[in-house]
Amino acid sequence: MEFYCDRRLEYAHDAMADVEATIDVFEAQIKRYGLEPNAQALAKQYEGTMKYWDNGFYIKENEDGKPTLDFGKHLGKTLTWEAHQDKKWLHWLLRADFSTSTKQAIQDFLENK
């Protein structure tokens, strides 16, 4: 908030204050970086910069094209590493509350590794 808007966030964690702060920061980022203020233009600008294997944005390709976890305590670990070091955790993910596409990406990896 201070970096983009030159002010401190008052009433942090109050729902309305958080929403208003998000809008203020987003508008300041658009101005600072010369971005077009619409979703299509922003999506196009970042199109192709990261390839995700799932629509939950939990598994992405790293620089080497390997599927890599993009969340939690295993952030940055490849599925190959997980399959060798902590396969039980991958199987836990398959039973946990993740999207069908995330589970399918993991299942496909396990079947084809």
VOPA-11577 format. One record per residue (C-alpha): x, y, z; residue number from 1. Coordinates in steps of 0.25 Angstrom, whole numbers, always signed. Example, Ala and Ser with C-alpha at 12.3 -4.5 7.8 and 13.67 -1.06 7.14 Angstrom:
BEGIN
+-------+-------+-------+-----+
|    xx |    yy |    zz | num |
+-------+-------+-------+-----+
|   +49 |   -18 |   +31 |   1 |
|   +55 |    -4 |   +29 |   2 |
+-------+-------+-------+-----+
END
This chain:
BEGIN
+-------+-------+-------+-----+
|    xx |    yy |    zz | num |
+-------+-------+-------+-----+
|    +0 |    +0 |    +0 |   1 |
|   +11 |   +10 |    +4 |   2 |
|   +19 |    +6 |    -8 |   3 |
|    +8 |    +9 |   -19 |   4 |
|    -1 |   +19 |   -11 |   5 |
|    +8 |   +26 |    -2 |   6 |
|    +0 |   +23 |   +10 |   7 |
|    -2 |   +13 |   +21 |   8 |
|   -14 |    +3 |   +20 |   9 |
|   -24 |    +7 |   +31 |  10 |
|   -34 |    -4 |   +37 |  11 |
|   -26 |   -15 |   +31 |  12 |
|   -34 |   -28 |   +30 |  13 |
|   -47 |   -21 |   +30 |  14 |
|   -54 |   -26 |   +18 |  15 |
|   -58 |   -13 |   +11 |  16 |
|   -44 |    -6 |   +15 |  17 |
|   -37 |   -18 |    +8 |  18 |
|   -45 |   -17 |    -4 |  19 |
|   -43 |    -2 |    -6 |  20 |
|   -28 |    -4 |    -3 |  21 |
|   -27 |   -15 |   -14 |  22 |
|   -34 |    -6 |   -24 |  23 |
|   -25 |    +6 |   -20 |  24 |
|   -13 |    -2 |   -22 |  25 |
|   -17 |    -8 |   -35 |  26 |
|   -20 |    +5 |   -41 |  27 |
|    -7 |   +11 |   -36 |  28 |
|    +0 |    -1 |   -43 |  29 |
|    -7 |    +1 |   -56 |  30 |
|    -3 |   +16 |   -55 |  31 |
|   +12 |   +13 |   -51 |  32 |
|   +14 |    +2 |   -61 |  33 |
|    +6 |    +8 |   -73 |  34 |
|    -3 |    -4 |   -73 |  35 |
|   -16 |    -4 |   -80 |  36 |
|   -28 |    -4 |   -70 |  37 |
|   -36 |   -16 |   -75 |  38 |
|   -35 |   -31 |   -72 |  39 |
|   -33 |   -35 |   -87 |  40 |
|   -21 |   -26 |   -89 |  41 |
|   -15 |   -31 |   -76 |  42 |
|   -17 |   -45 |   -79 |  43 |
|   -11 |   -44 |   -93 |  44 |
|    +2 |   -37 |   -87 |  45 |
|    +5 |   -49 |   -78 |  46 |
|    +0 |   -59 |   -88 |  47 |
|   +10 |   -70 |   -89 |  48 |
|   +19 |   -66 |   -78 |  49 |
|   +15 |   -78 |   -69 |  50 |
|    +9 |   -91 |   -73 |  51 |
|    +1 |   -97 |   -63 |  52 |
|    -3 |  -112 |   -64 |  53 |
|   -16 |  -109 |   -56 |  54 |
|   -27 |   -99 |   -55 |  55 |
|   -25 |   -97 |   -40 |  56 |
|   -11 |   -91 |   -43 |  57 |
|    -4 |  -101 |   -34 |  58 |
|    +5 |  -108 |   -44 |  59 |
|   +13 |  -100 |   -54 |  60 |
|   +25 |  -103 |   -63 |  61 |
|   +38 |   -99 |   -58 |  62 |
|   +49 |   -93 |   -67 |  63 |
|   +53 |  -108 |   -71 |  64 |
|   +38 |  -111 |   -75 |  65 |
|   +37 |  -120 |   -63 |  66 |
|   +24 |  -120 |   -55 |  67 |
|   +26 |  -112 |   -42 |  68 |
|   +18 |  -109 |   -30 |  69 |
|   +14 |   -95 |   -28 |  70 |
|    +9 |   -94 |   -14 |  71 |
|   +11 |   -98 |    +0 |  72 |
|   +22 |  -105 |    +7 |  73 |
|   +26 |  -112 |    -6 |  74 |
|   +27 |   -99 |   -14 |  75 |
|   +37 |  -101 |   -25 |  76 |
|   +39 |  -116 |   -24 |  77 |
|   +36 |  -124 |   -37 |  78 |
|   +26 |  -135 |   -37 |  79 |
|   +38 |  -144 |   -41 |  80 |
|   +45 |  -140 |   -28 |  81 |
|   +32 |  -142 |   -20 |  82 |
|   +30 |  -156 |   -26 |  83 |
|   +43 |  -160 |   -22 |  84 |
|   +44 |  -153 |    -8 |  85 |
|   +30 |  -152 |    -3 |  86 |
|   +20 |  -160 |   -12 |  87 |
|   +10 |  -161 |    +0 |  88 |
|    +8 |  -146 |    -1 |  89 |
|    +5 |  -147 |   -16 |  90 |
|    -5 |  -158 |   -12 |  91 |
|   -11 |  -149 |    -1 |  92 |
|   -13 |  -138 |   -11 |  93 |
|   -21 |  -147 |   -20 |  94 |
|   -31 |  -149 |    -8 |  95 |
|   -30 |  -135 |    -3 |  96 |
|   -39 |  -123 |    -7 |  97 |
|   -33 |  -119 |   -20 |  98 |
|   -39 |  -117 |   -33 |  99 |
|   -42 |  -128 |   -43 | 100 |
|   -32 |  -122 |   -52 | 101 |
|   -21 |  -122 |   -41 | 102 |
|   -23 |  -136 |   -38 | 103 |
|   -24 |  -141 |   -52 | 104 |
|   -10 |  -134 |   -55 | 105 |
|    -4 |  -141 |   -43 | 106 |
|   -11 |  -154 |   -47 | 107 |
|    -6 |  -153 |   -62 | 108 |
|    +8 |  -150 |   -57 | 109 |
|    +8 |  -162 |   -48 | 110 |
|    +3 |  -171 |   -59 | 111 |
|   +13 |  -166 |   -69 | 112 |
|   +26 |  -163 |   -61 | 113 |
+-------+-------+-------+-----+
END
